[in-house]
Amino acid sequence: MRVRRSRGIRRRRTVRIRTRAPRSPWRPVRLPARVLLLLACVPGLTAVVVLVLCAYGVDRRTEAHPAHPFAARPAAAHHAARPHIVPRSVWATGTGEANTTARTPPPARYDDKVVAVFIHHTDSPNGYACADAPRIIRYLAAGQTGVRDWDDIGYNFLVDRCGTIYEGRAGGVDRPVTGAHTQGFNHRTTGIAALGTFTAGVPVPQAMTDAIAALAAWKLGLADVDPQGSATLTSSNGHSRYAAGTTARLPAVAGHDEGYMTSCPGAALTARIPEIRRTAARLQGRAPTPAGASPASEIRPHRPLQHLPLTADRAFPLPEVLHGHAARPQLEAEPPEEPVLGEVRRDGPQVVHLGAR
């Protein structure tokens, strides 16, 4: 017999699961439509998340490990600690000496940077007490600014036998002050003078060479220059070893005789320059070159050392006797230097220091 149902009445359907003993009977489970839709999307969402994670991991790995790590990182600069430098006010003050210019120097002139160091000796007596070094520097400055009529002492720095470093030419020890120490090569260089005379057979104090090395390491490190390397310089005066305008490749740490015809800084101090280079490089954190190696250079053959006659107008005595010794005359007042392209012009003729003979 058929039973007719009224229209509009819908029977709720249930899912019945047949159970078998001894298992517990299953019960009907109803899931909302949203949950069913979410479950259907899980495989797709999982695939998307996996792809994103893979791509992010690859990018991070590429950033952490570039294909060319050395090309991506700039080379580390080689600097050295600044040594203690006694300011010029210590030696420029005092009474009884002609040091008016030392107390009130004219405005300094500057280059863009320092790429080389020239080492000198002052050709003065060696048997001085280190406490007398300021007085000796005053005498040297008075001779250069007095009889020679220079605007200031020519050396940028001076070092005594005890290793004390003194500021020489005014302008700031940490700035590239244009000196007057090596004719033809005063630009982009600094001049360090050892107080004393260091010809063949004269002992050079270890404290002095160590101080020179520390000073050279610091000054050259400001421009990241290797003390064991070389520098390209342009001669500004034909009285140097090179004609004016000639480009010369000289050691970054050189003796005065590398740029001018002179015996300065003396055979004994010249023999210590390789050691000074190695010590300066070590202070910059560089690997020292072998003891027998020399910096790469393109130095032309030296012209013969000039021996000019001593005349009244070419020599001057220091103002007083230095520490009980007769002062040695300083030879050869220099002719003015003609500026070349790229040089810093001065207000008037450029006066530079030949250095001791």
Phi, psi and omega per residue, in radians:
M1 nan 2.297 -3.125
R2 -1.561 2.493 3.096
V3 -2.008 2.135 -3.132
R4 -1.555 2.338 3.119
R5 -1.731 2.603 3.105
S6 -1.225 2.451 3.107
R7 -1.203 2.623 -3.138
G8 1.623 -0.184 3.140
I9 -1.844 2.076 -3.099
R10 -1.913 2.349 -3.112
R11 -1.494 2.324 3.102
R12 -1.238 2.228 -3.134
R13 -1.635 2.457 3.085
T14 -2.225 2.699 3.115
V15 -1.776 2.106 3.139
R16 -1.908 2.325 -3.134
I17 -2.010 2.199 -3.134
R18 -1.329 2.309 3.139
T19 -1.916 2.711 3.098
R20 -2.170 2.535 3.079
A21 -1.229 2.591 0.071
P22 -1.605 0.239 -3.132
R23 -1.216 2.656 3.093
S24 -1.273 2.596 -3.098
P25 -1.184 2.522 3.057
W26 -1.377 2.611 -3.126
R27 -1.974 2.637 3.096
P28 -1.085 2.395 3.140
V29 -2.103 2.268 3.107
R30 -2.033 2.207 3.116
L31 -1.978 2.363 3.102
P32 -1.110 2.733 -3.128
A33 -1.128 -0.590 3.137
R34 -1.154 -0.685 3.133
V35 -1.164 -0.721 3.110
L36 -1.067 -0.685 3.128
L37 -1.165 -0.713 3.127
L38 -1.113 -0.729 3.112
L39 -1.114 -0.588 3.125
A40 -1.210 -0.447 -3.115
C41 -1.577 -0.185 -3.079
V42 -0.963 -0.848 -3.135
P43 -0.999 -0.729 3.137
G44 -1.161 -0.762 3.118
L45 -1.104 -0.682 3.119
T46 -1.069 -0.742 3.139
A47 -1.113 -0.703 3.134
V48 -1.124 -0.773 3.137
V49 -1.086 -0.723 3.130
V50 -1.091 -0.747 3.128
L51 -1.111 -0.720 3.133
V52 -1.120 -0.777 3.135
L53 -1.103 -0.687 3.130
C54 -1.124 -0.805 -3.126
A55 -1.113 -0.737 3.133
Y56 -1.110 -0.707 3.136
G57 -1.141 -0.679 3.127
V58 -1.140 -0.736 3.123
D59 -1.093 -0.784 3.139
R60 -1.105 -0.664 3.137
R61 -1.155 -0.655 3.118
T62 -1.158 -0.691 3.110
E63 -1.161 -0.677 -3.091
A64 -1.295 -0.493 -3.092
H65 -2.318 1.404 3.132
P66 -1.124 2.749 -3.107
A67 -1.138 -0.566 -3.136
H68 -2.226 1.420 -3.043
P69 -1.089 -0.609 -3.092
F70 -1.283 -0.537 3.116
A71 -1.315 -0.489 -3.087
A72 -1.368 -0.441 -3.087
R73 -1.793 2.283 3.085
P74 -1.189 2.636 3.136
A75 -1.144 2.416 -3.135
A76 -1.223 2.358 3.111
A77 -1.308 2.570 -3.138
H78 -1.847 1.812 3.131
H79 -1.971 2.835 3.079
A80 -2.295 2.690 3.136
A81 -1.143 2.521 3.100
R82 -1.301 2.190 3.094
P83 -1.310 2.901 3.098
H84 -1.234 2.264 -3.115
I85 -2.182 2.150 3.125
V86 -1.320 2.205 -3.102
P87 -1.180 2.710 -3.081
R88 -1.126 -0.356 3.127
S89 -1.066 -0.398 -3.133
V90 -1.207 -0.697 -3.122
W91 -1.712 -0.326 -3.068
A92 -1.417 -0.188 3.129
T93 -1.730 2.865 3.138
G94 2.372 3.011 -3.131
T95 -2.139 2.707 3.058
G96 1.568 -0.116 3.113
E97 -2.034 2.720 3.116
A98 -1.440 1.322 -3.064
N99 -2.128 0.541 3.120
T100 -1.067 -0.752 3.126
T101 -1.129 -0.641 3.130
A102 -1.119 -0.616 3.141
R103 -1.313 -0.593 -3.122
T104 -2.248 1.292 -3.098
P105 -1.230 2.755 3.093
P106 -1.280 2.963 3.103
P107 -1.007 2.398 -3.121
A108 -1.350 2.790 3.037
R109 -2.012 2.572 -2.999
Y110 -2.265 2.709 2.961
D111 -1.888 -3.097 -3.122
D112 -1.355 -0.573 3.139
K113 -2.930 2.982 3.088
V114 -1.875 2.136 -3.113
V115 -2.033 -0.074 -3.129
A116 -2.688 2.716 3.130
V117 -2.166 2.307 3.028
F118 -1.892 2.291 -3.124
I119 -1.779 2.357 -3.094
H120 -2.247 2.933 2.799
H121 -2.190 2.713 -3.032
T122 -1.512 -0.103 3.126
D123 1.011 0.704 3.097
S124 -2.083 2.920 -3.069
P125 -1.013 2.623 -3.108
N126 -1.633 -0.390 -2.998
G127 -1.480 0.841 -3.103
Y128 -1.775 2.709 2.978
A129 -1.411 2.459 -3.085
C130 -1.080 -0.462 3.089
A131 -1.150 -0.340 -3.137
D132 -1.553 -0.032 -3.090
A133 -0.997 -0.764 3.117
P134 -1.024 -0.670 3.134
R135 -1.157 -0.704 3.121
I136 -1.111 -0.734 3.127
I137 -1.118 -0.649 3.075
R138 -1.050 -0.737 3.134
Y139 -1.132 -0.749 3.111
L140 -1.079 -0.781 -3.141
A141 -1.139 -0.686 3.135
A142 -1.139 -0.654 3.111
G143 -1.165 -0.673 -3.105
Q144 -1.337 -0.648 -3.125
T145 -1.566 -0.243 -3.138
G146 -1.627 -1.421 -3.085
V147 -1.095 -0.719 -3.113
R148 -1.455 -0.240 3.082
D149 1.099 0.659 3.043
W150 -1.426 2.842 -3.105
D151 -1.416 -0.342 -3.128
D152 -2.930 3.001 3.053
I153 -1.072 2.510 -3.019
G154 -1.367 -0.611 -3.075
Y155 -1.303 2.477 3.045
N156 -1.316 -0.606 -3.139
F157 -2.494 2.716 3.036
L158 -2.339 2.517 -3.096
V159 -2.224 2.265 3.136
D160 -1.595 3.109 -3.039
R161 -1.187 -0.302 3.100
C162 -1.600 0.008 3.128
G163 1.550 0.198 3.095
T164 -1.410 2.287 -3.117
I165 -1.755 2.280 3.137
Y166 -2.021 2.442 2.978
E167 -1.200 2.329 3.120
G168 -1.806 -1.744 -3.096
R169 -1.066 2.426 -3.075
A170 -1.261 2.747 3.075
G171 2.396 -0.215 -3.124
G172 1.931 2.114 -3.059
V173 -1.182 -0.455 -3.101
D174 -1.639 0.136 3.139
R175 -1.965 2.713 -3.119
P176 -1.383 1.260 -3.102
V177 -1.229 2.313 3.066
T178 -1.279 2.052 -3.092
G179 -1.583 -2.964 3.086
A180 -2.515 1.184 -2.990
H181 -2.247 -0.502 -3.085
T182 -2.342 1.818 -3.044
Q183 -0.998 2.229 -3.128
G184 1.630 -0.347 -3.062
F185 -2.387 0.808 3.106
N186 -1.518 -0.288 -3.107
H187 -1.582 2.410 3.138
R188 1.105 0.422 3.086
T189 -2.333 2.897 3.018
T190 -2.274 2.505 -3.104
G191 -1.868 2.188 3.105
I192 -2.003 2.101 -3.098
A193 -1.883 2.269 3.038
A194 -1.549 2.181 -3.131
L195 -1.241 1.948 3.132
G196 2.411 -3.054 3.113
T197 -2.119 2.180 -3.012
F198 -2.227 1.056 3.052
T199 -1.349 3.134 -3.052
A200 -0.981 2.335 3.087
G201 1.527 -0.125 -3.132
V202 -1.529 2.205 3.114
P203 -1.125 2.419 3.068
V204 -1.851 2.059 -3.104
P205 -1.015 2.396 3.126
Q206 -1.093 -0.650 3.127
A207 -1.058 -0.595 3.139
M208 -1.208 -0.836 -3.130
T209 -1.164 -0.639 3.092
D210 -1.101 -0.709 3.135
A211 -1.177 -0.705 3.101
I212 -1.082 -0.735 3.135
A213 -1.116 -0.756 3.138
A214 -1.111 -0.703 3.136
L215 -1.181 -0.755 3.116
A216 -1.119 -0.706 3.126
A217 -1.065 -0.745 -3.116
W218 -1.219 -0.852 -3.091
K219 -1.112 -0.769 3.138
L220 -1.256 -0.527 3.121
G221 -1.153 -0.420 3.097
L222 -1.079 -0.461 3.086
A223 -1.954 0.214 3.138
D224 0.987 0.787 3.127
V225 -1.726 2.323 3.128
D226 -1.369 2.107 3.128
P227 -1.081 -0.349 3.128
Q228 -1.586 -0.024 -3.106
G229 -1.673 -2.658 -3.101
S230 -2.396 2.908 -3.119
A231 -2.361 2.543 3.092
T232 -1.661 2.067 -3.100
L233 -2.199 2.667 3.121
T234 -1.935 2.169 3.132
S235 -1.193 2.351 3.138
S236 -1.883 0.099 -3.081
N237 -2.667 2.282 -3.129
G238 -1.218 -0.155 3.094
H239 -1.439 -0.059 3.061
S240 -1.431 -2.967 3.089
R241 -1.260 -0.165 -3.092
Y242 -2.264 2.524 3.101
A243 -1.090 2.634 3.135
A244 -0.995 2.333 -3.123
G245 1.559 -0.119 3.141
T246 -1.364 2.369 3.075
T247 -1.590 2.204 -3.122
A248 -2.165 2.510 3.069
R249 -1.830 1.927 -3.044
L250 -2.057 2.773 3.084
P251 -1.032 2.529 3.120
A252 -1.136 -0.516 2.998
V253 -2.082 1.891 -2.995
A254 -2.282 2.741 2.976
G255 -1.411 2.801 3.116
H256 -0.964 -0.606 -3.078
D257 -1.217 -0.191 3.070
E258 -1.248 -0.466 -3.095
G259 -1.938 -0.268 -3.102
Y260 -2.493 2.702 -3.138
M261 -1.338 1.654 -3.085
T262 -2.758 2.837 3.036
S263 -1.617 -0.069 3.090
C264 -1.161 2.366 0.262
P265 -1.697 0.447 -3.133
G266 1.590 2.582 -3.061
A267 -1.086 -0.664 -3.094
A268 -1.168 -0.774 3.130
L269 -1.275 -0.609 3.086
T270 -1.042 -0.666 3.140
A271 -1.158 -0.350 -3.136
R272 -1.615 -0.101 -3.093
I273 -1.090 -0.724 3.073
P274 -0.989 -0.694 3.086
E275 -1.132 -0.690 3.107
I276 -1.081 -0.719 3.118
R277 -1.073 -0.816 -3.104
R278 -1.126 -0.726 3.128
T279 -1.128 -0.742 3.120
A280 -1.098 -0.709 3.118
A281 -1.116 -0.731 3.122
R282 -1.101 -0.691 3.116
L283 -1.149 -0.441 3.062
Q284 -1.475 -0.065 -3.119
G285 1.500 0.303 3.122
R286 -1.677 2.782 3.078
A287 -1.403 2.145 3.132
P288 -1.118 2.550 3.063
T289 -1.369 2.816 3.101
P290 -0.973 2.680 -3.038
A291 -1.010 -0.593 -3.078
G292 -1.515 -0.097 -3.074
A293 -1.431 2.675 3.096
S294 -2.241 2.687 -3.121
P295 -1.112 2.550 3.107
A296 -1.103 2.300 -3.106
S297 -2.644 2.787 3.067
E298 -2.184 1.174 -3.072
I299 -1.637 2.171 3.141
R300 -1.260 2.787 -3.140
P301 -0.974 2.401 -3.124
H302 -1.190 2.487 3.013
R303 -1.351 2.728 -3.105
P304 -1.024 2.530 3.116
L305 -1.133 2.244 -3.107
Q306 -1.466 2.345 3.052
H307 -2.058 1.699 -3.096
L308 -1.605 2.531 -3.137
P309 -1.155 2.535 3.120
L310 -1.445 2.062 3.123
T311 -2.202 2.915 -3.052
A312 -1.094 -0.556 -3.086
D313 -1.562 -0.028 -3.125
R314 -1.999 0.019 -3.135
A315 -2.378 2.743 3.058
F316 -2.559 2.590 3.043
P317 -1.530 2.665 3.002
L318 -1.170 2.747 -3.009
P319 -1.014 -0.574 -3.105
E320 -2.466 3.071 3.034
V321 -1.369 2.271 -3.071
L322 -1.509 1.950 3.002
H323 0.877 0.776 3.044
G324 1.497 -0.004 -3.132
H325 -1.965 2.581 3.075
A326 -1.181 2.285 -3.133
A327 -1.194 2.432 3.120
R328 -1.461 2.452 3.127
P329 -1.221 2.527 3.053
Q330 -1.684 2.236 -3.003
L331 -1.696 2.731 2.889
E332 1.128 1.424 2.940
A333 -1.138 2.358 -2.913
E334 -1.528 2.561 3.007
P335 -1.277 2.785 3.121
P336 -1.054 2.644 -3.131
E337 -1.725 2.298 3.141
E338 -1.501 2.141 -3.139
P339 -1.131 2.602 3.050
V340 -2.051 3.022 -3.074
L341 -1.010 2.294 3.105
G342 1.604 -0.080 -3.138
E343 -1.486 2.810 3.050
V344 -1.490 2.050 -3.114
R345 -1.371 2.555 3.099
R346 -1.808 2.902 3.061
D347 -1.431 1.406 -3.097
G348 2.021 -3.044 -3.110
P349 -1.085 2.494 3.088
Q350 -1.428 2.165 -3.124
V351 -1.903 2.152 -3.083
V352 -2.221 2.875 -3.010
H353 -1.791 2.204 3.082
L354 -1.237 -0.524 -3.080
G355 1.639 2.960 -3.102
A356 -1.233 2.629 3.100
R357 -1.629 nan nan
